Amino acid sequence: MRYLLTVLLSFSFAFGDTVLNCVGSTTIQPIIEQIAQRYKQESGITLNISGGGSQYAVDSLISGKIEIGMVSRDLTEQEKSAVSHVTIGYDTLAFIVNSDNPLKNISKKDLIEIYTGEVKNWKKFNTKDEKIHLVSKRIDRGTLDVFEKYTGLFHPQNTKNSDKTKMIDTSAWEAGANNDMMVWVGGIVNSIGYISLGSASAIEKHGMPIKILALEGVKPTKENIQNHSYPIKRELNLVFLKSNKEAEKFADWMFKEYAQESVEKNLFIRAK
């Protein structure tokens, strides 16, 4: 596969095409895939798009492997000093259970008890007497970063944390791409997970048996995210090196009406 990709890229360059490798968050990936053809028509530039996660995007950009990174979280101050970025939209974290679960709402306290393994059975929440199956995210994923900041919990491999009472239980399955999370929660009746609201809403509409929970009694609607009554909001960022003018042009193009419509069509909130 890697050899084939190299051949295809070489073929493109041989015929004068410019290719921008756009890598990272699978939350942002559908937006970029949707506008890629339109951007090529307007600019003549091909976008080569793949996932890998937010941290992989930042690391790959800094090491010179790609031109554009997709990062579905706020950037750290250190990252901001190393790369340029634009925020193309906003998303939130949705907590999901299987549609068979009668649970409708969850609190921050509940999440901490569940994800540390303190509570292992759904009967605590007056639903059913069944074991809770945890689904979390891999350590390189932007969605995990947002979850950690909200709950105060940490991935078992997070070396910055030594307090085991705040560690995500090691029994949790670790999803990479958003599709993994949705398929696992949709297929495992007693599971719980967290994911991009845009991704969860889209797949729920297509019949995936998942349910999006209210958080602290507030549903994650567009209005509730915009007025800050829903307690989580995250940035959808594109990162690039300032020296790469083509990457910068594409990042700026994402504020055009067509691109912002794509953000909205994927059930995210526009940047403008």
Solvent accessible surface area in square Angstrom, and as a share of the most:
residue,aa,sasa,rsa
1,M,190,0.85
2,R,203,0.74
3,Y,173,0.66
4,L,95,0.47
5,L,74,0.37
6,T,75,0.44
7,V,65,0.37
8,L,96,0.48
9,L,39,0.19
10,S,64,0.41
11,F,125,0.52
12,S,24,0.15
13,F,113,0.47
14,A,83,0.64
15,F,148,0.62
16,G,68,0.65
17,D,50,0.26
18,T,52,0.30
19,V,8,0.04
20,L,5,0.02
21,N,29,0.15
22,C,0,0.00
23,V,13,0.07
24,G,0,0.00
25,S,4,0.03
26,T,26,0.15
27,T,3,0.02
28,I,0,0.00
29,Q,35,0.15
30,P,54,0.34
31,I,0,0.00
32,I,0,0.00
33,E,89,0.40
34,Q,85,0.38
35,I,0,0.00
36,A,19,0.14
37,Q,112,0.50
38,R,89,0.32
39,Y,9,0.03
40,K,77,0.33
41,Q,128,0.57
42,E,89,0.40
43,S,49,0.32
44,G,39,0.38
45,I,12,0.06
46,T,36,0.21
47,L,14,0.07
48,N,39,0.20
49,I,35,0.18
50,S,52,0.34
51,G,22,0.21
52,G,26,0.25
53,G,1,0.01
54,S,1,0.01
55,Q,64,0.28
56,Y,104,0.39
57,A,0,0.00
58,V,3,0.01
59,D,74,0.39
60,S,4,0.02
61,L,1,0.00
62,I,96,0.49
63,S,70,0.45
64,G,55,0.53
65,K,144,0.61
66,I,17,0.09
67,E,40,0.18
68,I,0,0.00
69,G,0,0.00
70,M,0,0.00
71,V,0,0.00
72,S,2,0.01
73,R,12,0.04
74,D,60,0.31
75,L,11,0.05
76,T,70,0.41
77,E,134,0.60
78,Q,149,0.66
79,E,18,0.08
80,K,88,0.37
81,S,98,0.63
82,A,52,0.40
83,V,9,0.05
84,S,27,0.17
85,H,64,0.29
86,V,23,0.13
87,T,26,0.15
88,I,0,0.00
89,G,0,0.00
90,Y,58,0.22
91,D,3,0.02
92,T,0,0.00
93,L,0,0.00
94,A,0,0.00
95,F,1,0.00
96,I,0,0.00
97,V,0,0.00
98,N,8,0.04
99,S,57,0.37
100,D,88,0.46
101,N,1,0.00
102,P,74,0.47
103,L,17,0.08
104,K,157,0.66
105,N,64,0.33
106,I,1,0.01
107,S,25,0.16
108,K,78,0.33
109,K,132,0.56
110,D,29,0.15
111,L,0,0.00
112,I,56,0.29
113,E,17,0.08
114,I,2,0.01
115,Y,0,0.00
116,T,30,0.18
117,G,11,0.10
118,E,127,0.57
119,V,20,0.11
120,K,123,0.52
121,N,38,0.19
122,W,0,0.00
123,K,123,0.52
124,K,105,0.44
125,F,30,0.13
126,N,145,0.74
127,T,32,0.18
128,K,47,0.20
129,D,100,0.52
130,E,78,0.35
131,K,127,0.54
132,I,10,0.05
133,H,75,0.33
134,L,15,0.08
135,V,1,0.01
136,S,2,0.01
137,K,2,0.01
138,R,96,0.35
139,I,80,0.40
140,D,39,0.20
141,R,22,0.08
142,G,3,0.03
143,T,5,0.03
144,L,3,0.02
145,D,39,0.20
146,V,14,0.08
147,F,0,0.00
148,E,22,0.10
149,K,138,0.59
150,Y,32,0.12
151,T,6,0.04
152,G,30,0.29
153,L,2,0.01
154,F,58,0.24
155,H,4,0.02
156,P,47,0.30
157,Q,120,0.53
158,N,29,0.15
159,T,136,0.79
160,K,188,0.80
161,N,31,0.16
162,S,112,0.72
163,D,59,0.30
164,K,164,0.69
165,T,107,0.62
166,K,98,0.42
167,M,49,0.22
168,I,3,0.01
169,D,28,0.15
170,T,101,0.59
171,S,77,0.50
172,A,14,0.11
173,W,133,0.47
174,E,68,0.30
175,A,0,0.00
176,G,5,0.04
177,A,31,0.24
178,N,6,0.03
179,N,98,0.50
180,D,53,0.27
181,M,0,0.00
182,M,10,0.04
183,V,83,0.48
184,W,73,0.26
185,V,0,0.00
186,G,8,0.08
187,G,61,0.58
188,I,41,0.21
189,V,68,0.39
190,N,22,0.11
191,S,0,0.00
192,I,0,0.00
193,G,0,0.00
194,Y,0,0.00
195,I,0,0.00
196,S,0,0.00
197,L,17,0.09
198,G,1,0.01
199,S,17,0.11
200,A,0,0.00
201,S,20,0.13
202,A,39,0.30
203,I,48,0.24
204,E,65,0.29
205,K,154,0.65
206,H,156,0.70
207,G,60,0.57
208,M,46,0.20
209,P,59,0.37
210,I,6,0.03
211,K,48,0.20
212,I,38,0.19
213,L,1,0.00
214,A,12,0.09
215,L,1,0.00
216,E,87,0.39
217,G,57,0.55
218,V,37,0.21
219,K,136,0.58
220,P,14,0.09
221,T,53,0.31
222,K,88,0.37
223,E,109,0.49
224,N,35,0.18
225,I,5,0.02
226,Q,88,0.39
227,N,93,0.48
228,H,130,0.58
229,S,54,0.35
230,Y,4,0.02
231,P,62,0.39
232,I,9,0.05
233,K,80,0.34
234,R,3,0.01
235,E,45,0.20
236,L,0,0.00
237,N,0,0.00
238,L,0,0.00
239,V,0,0.00
240,F,7,0.03
241,L,63,0.31
242,K,124,0.52
243,S,97,0.62
244,N,42,0.21
245,K,122,0.52
246,E,61,0.27
247,A,0,0.00
248,E,32,0.14
249,K,123,0.52
250,F,0,0.00
251,A,1,0.01
252,D,79,0.41
253,W,18,0.06
254,M,0,0.00
255,F,57,0.24
256,K,110,0.47
257,E,99,0.44
258,Y,72,0.27
259,A,0,0.00
260,Q,3,0.01
261,E,60,0.27
262,S,4,0.02
263,V,0,0.00
264,E,64,0.29
265,K,138,0.59
266,N,26,0.13
267,L,64,0.32
268,F,9,0.04
269,I,14,0.07
270,R,62,0.23
271,A,29,0.23
272,K,164,0.70
